[in-house]
Amino acid sequence: MAEPQQDAPHGAEDATMVRIGQAIMLHRGGDREEARNRLAALWQETDPDADLFHRCTIAHYMADTQDDPADELAWDLRALAAADALHDGHRQGGEHQLAVRSLYPSLHLNVAAGHARLGNEDAARSALARAREKLAALAADAYGQGVRAAVERLEKQLSDGAAAPGGPLDGDGGAGHLP
């Protein structure tokens, strides 16, 4: 059942992030289709040049709502492309730079897991190496520990041959998406 959309509370600076959060809560509550619909609407509403942080976040979570692993990977790649454009600083200020820097390990991990699920071991290993390179940006908190553990799990699964279609990564999410 869909919950009503709400505008940002009085005084909130970012109504789009509130709406993204609502979609994430729907997904985590089991309403994958409504979450996907809301994220798709947000994707259409955001400007590809001016809303890079929002588009990165939307694509990151939109990937989680996909049924097809190839579609999931496509959304993961969109999230990474938006993060890269934002990180390069060509289009937006530095207010989101720290957030994107700490999101990079997860973005690369998700791309690696997507390639692994599709049986593209070389691409998976390459993306996983980029995730590992970015781990220093993570704090020593639960989120950082979770991403580091997921990188380790995916490395082990790849070394054990789990990347082949039909292997343990196929369908169960493997390393999974992390926020």
Disulfide bonds with the S-S distance in Angstrom:
none
